[in-house]
Amino acid sequence: MLSSSCRASLSVSVAACATLDTRNISKSLFLGQKKISYFLNPNPILRKWNNSRMEVSTSSASNFTIRASAEPLKNANELIDSVETFIFDCDGVIWKGDSLIDGVPKTLDMLRSKGKRLVFVTNNSTKSRKQYGKKFETLGLSVNEEEIFASSFAAAAYLKSINFPKDKKVYVVGEDGILKELELAEFQYLGGPEDGGKKIELKPGFLMEHDESVGAVVVGFDRHFNYYKVQYATLCIRENPGCLFIATNRDAVTHLTDAQEWAGGGSMVGAISGSTQREPLVVGKPSTFMMDYVSDKFGILKSQICMVGDRLDTDILFGQNGGCKTLLVLSGVTSLSMLQSPSNSIKPDFYTSKISDLLSLSAATV
């Protein structure tokens, strides 16, 4: 782990940390809003992630690409014709809570009719890919499971990519989606919803036991978050040699309903980070792990991808970190005033009100 003096000297805006796992040999260094990760592992996806991150200069956060301004989307056909794949965030882009955003079905149908590949990437870890497939179906959208990439899946995919030992266990602070993906990947796990009702009875001399075979703690959004889970995860990370600390995402807020914003998975991750004094390895957006995974799986050039999202610090940064075109929609978290605020340094290539503008604007320019 980096010393506090070393972290201070990096002068970064988000976090600077490194964790060394002598068994899995995984070290990640967060610089500004970029992340450089080194994986001493033969897996080709991880080698590509390693090499692409190595291209980022560590000398100064000012070396990162910052666009001077974002342009309102006017010529949708030009954008559509310039890429072969659209990656969509889900919450705030496709739906809000359980309500479909206007014009989504026709827009997706139009893009498919033009031969565009559609991929859906979400930081929400409460569901597995299969469960998200059912949600798309319930909302009347025809989406193949292979087109869906949730951060729950990313956590399991990351563990597979580093050859996480099968005799080790994963402790989960999160919901059913993470458990189902770990089970599909044939990893042993404990925790999750089962620990939601557990309490600690504090009394003189009480010592909380934990499983010493836990080699990784995965933290995601958890509506049954409690002190038992905080303590159990903390013990595993602090006392089990080489135990990994993995976060599905660090989103500050999420859309549980369409009426307001709710505390996101970042609040759960923050609690564990605070108690362990460790920063997690984040596998969801804006980390490029999922982007590299999608690019490798489908054989997509990143320059031929347009990332569409409603969050600047996750979706748009995710696209920019991956070298993709970016389109911000104002149907979710980010407002126009937030985008144009002098304090905002994350500028998408284009912005528009909602994704159905791709349909209406393309029809207007025909």
N, C-alpha and C positions, 0 to 999 in steps of 0.2 A: 504494500500500500504506500502511496506517495506520502511523504511527510507534509505537515501543515505548511511549512516554509516553502516547500516545492510547489504546493498548490497555489500559494499566494503569489509566487513569482510568475506563474503562468498568466495571471491577470485575465482570466476568461470570464465570459458573461453568463454561462449557464452552469457548468460544473467541470472540475478537473479531477479525475480520479484514475487510479489504476488498480486492478486487482490481479494478483498472480495466483493461479491455481496450479500447484505443482503436479497434479494428476492429469488435468485436462489441458494445461498450459494455455490459458486464455487470459489475455491482457487487453483491456480497452482503455483508451484515453479520450476524454471528452474535451474538445477545444471549441469555445464559443458555442455556436449552434451546429457545429459539424462534429462528427465523431470518427476517430481513427481507431481501427481495431486490428489487432494482430492475432492471427490464429495459426499456431504451429500445428497444422493438421492437413492431411492429404486431400480433404474434401475439395472438389473443384469450385463449388459455389463459394466456399469460405476463402479459397485462394483468391478468387476474383474480387470478393469483398475486401480482402486485405489489400490487394494491389490497387484497387480504385481509391481506397482511403489513403494509401501512401502518397497519392498524387496531391493531396491537400497540404499546403505549406503549414508548418507548425510555428512559424515565426511570429505571425500576427493575425488576429481575427479580421483585420482590414483587408487581408488577401482574398477573403471570400467574395463571391460575386453578389453585388447589391445593385438592383436595378434602380434607376433614378425615379421612375414613375411607372404606374400600371396604366394600360390603355383600356378604355371601354371596348368590349367586343362589338365590332361593327360588321366585319366581313366573316361570317361564320363558315362559309364555303371554303375560304382560303385556309382557315385553321383546320377544318375537317380534312381537306385534301392534302395537308402537309404532314399528317400523321397516319399511322396504320392501327394504332391502339389507343383506346381511351381507358384510363384507370379512374374509377369513381370511388370517392368516399361514400359512405352510406348515410349515417345520421346527419341531417341538415342538408343533404344533397339529393338523395333518393326518397328519404322519408324523414319525418320528425315524430319520434315516439313510435306509435303504431299507425300514423297517418301518412299516406302517400302524398308527396308533393305534386302539385298540378303539372300535367303535361309530361310526366316522366315516361309512361309507357310508349307514347307516340314518338318521343325523342329517341329512346333506345331502339325502337323498331326502325326508325329512319337511319340511324347509324349502322345497324346491322345490314340494312338493305344496300348500303354503300360499301359493304365488305369490311367494315371496321371490327376489330376484335375488341370486346368489352371485358373488363376485369373490375371486380369490386373488392376494395381493400378497406377494412374497418379496424379501428383500434379497440373496439368493444370486444372483450374476451368472455362475455357471459354465455355466448353460444359457440358451438362448434360449426364447422363448415356445413355439415349436414343440417343442423338446426337453422342456420341462416338460409339455407336452401328452402326450407319449409316456410320461413317468414316471407321470402320473395314470392313463393307460390301463393301464400295467403293474401298477399297484396296484389295478386293478379299479374305478376311478372314472371316470365319464363327465363330463368337463369340457371345454368348448369353448375353443379357443385364445384367442378374444376375451375370455374371462373371466379370463385369466392376465396378470399384470403383474409382470415380474421387473425387478430393478434394471439388468440388462443392456439391456433394452428402454428403461428410463427414460433411460439415458445417451444412446442414439441419439435418443430423442424430444426430449430437451433440446437436443441439437445442431441438430436440425431446427427447433425452436421459435425459436432465435436466428439462423436462417438462416446457419449455419456455412458458410463458403465451400467450394464443391465442389473448388476447386483446392488446398485445404489438406489435410493428412493428420492422422490421429489415431494417436498412439502408445499402444499398449495394454499395460498391466501387468495381466494377467488371463488368463482362459481362453476357451474356444471360444464360449461364449454371447455375450460382448461382440462378438467378431468377426462372428458370424452376424447380429446385430442391426445392426451398422454396415454390413454388406454389403447387407442388405435396405433400409436407408435410403440406399444408394448413396454412402456416404462411403469415401474412400481410407483405408487403415489399414496399419500395420506393427507388428511386435512380437508379443505374445501367446505362445502355446506355442512358436512357432518360435524364440524367443530363450531358451527354457528351458535349452538346452545350451551356450549361448555363454559363453565365458570371456574375461577380460581378462588379457593377458600384460604385466604391469607391468615396464617396463625404462626406463633413463634416457632422458629426452626423449620418451617415448611420449605421444601426444596422441590421445584418442579422438574420432573423427569422429561427427557426428550429422546427421540430415536437417533442414536449415533451413526446410523447407516444413511441418514439423509445427506445427499451430496449436492442438492440444489433446492433453493426456495424460489418458487415462482409466485409473483404478486400481481394480481389484476384487480379489476373492479369487483367489489364485494359488498353486497347489501346486508350481509350478516357479519360484518367486521366487528371484532370484539377484542378485549384485552388478552384473552387466552391466545388468540392467533398472533397478536403482536409479540407476546412473550415467547411462544413456541418458535416462531420464525427467527426471533432474535437469538435464542439459544442455539439453534441450528447454525446460523450464519457465524456467530461469534465463537462457538465452541467446537464445531465439527471441522477438522482440518480440510482446507480447500473447498469448503462449501460455496457454491455459486449463488449469487443474488441476482435474479432475473426479473425484470419488470415487463409486462406486456405493453405498457404505455405509461405516460405521465400526464395524461390529459387532465387539466384542472377542473373542467366541467363536462357534463354529458347531458343528453336529452332523454330522460326517462319518460317524460310526457311532453306534449307540445305546448304546455302552458308556461313553463319556466325552465331555467337551467338548474341542474342538480350537481352536487359535488361529484367529481369524476375519480377515475382510478388513481390519479396522481396523489390524492389525499391519503389513500391506503399505502401507496409506495413511500410517500413522505414520512409516514409514521414509522415504518420499518427502517428507512434510511436514518431517521433521527435517533432511533434506539440503538442501531448498530454502528453508527458513524461511518457507514459505507454507502457508496453510490452504486446503483444497480447497472447492469448491462440491459439496455432497452432494446427489445426486438421489434416493437411496433414503430409507427411513424413518429418522428421524422428519421429514425434510423434507416439506413438503406438496405438492411438485411432482406426485408420483404421485396423491395424493388429488384434487388439482384436475384432473388429467388424466382420472381415472376419472369424477369428478363431471360434467365437461364432456362426455365421450364418451357417457355414458348418460343425461345429463339428470337426475341424482340430486340432490335437496336433501341437504346434508350432515347436517342434523338428522334425516334419515330413514335414516341409516347407523349400523350398529353395527360397530365394529372389534373383532375377536376375535384376541388374540395371547397369546404366552407371555413376552414381554419388556416390561419396564416402560419402559426408556429408548428403545426403538424403536417397538414396536407400540402400546402404550398412549399414549405421547407423540404418536405419529403421529395417532391418533384424536382426542386432545384438541386438538392443534394445528389439526386440521381441523374442529373443532366437532361431533364425532360422539359417540354413546354408545360406551362402551368396556366390554369384557368380558375379564378376564384369566383364562386357563386355566393350571392348575398342572401341566400335563403336559410342560412343557419346561424352560426355563432358570430361571424364577422359582419359589421355594418360598414357602410361607405365611409362614415366619419372615422371609424377605426382604421380602415385601410389608408385613408388620406391623412391621418394624424402625423405630425412631424416626428413623433416619437417612434413611429413604426418604420422599421428598416427592411421588412420582408415584403417585397413587391412582386406580385405575379406578373406574367406576361400580359394577361388580359383579365378583365372582370366583367361580370354580368349579373342580372338579378337571380336567374334560376336556369337549370340546364335546358328547359324547354325553349330558351332563347336560341339555342343552336338550331332548333327546328324553324322558329318564326323568322329568324334573321337569315337563314339559308334560303327560305322560300322568298323572302323579300328581295334577294339579290339575284334571283334566277331571271 
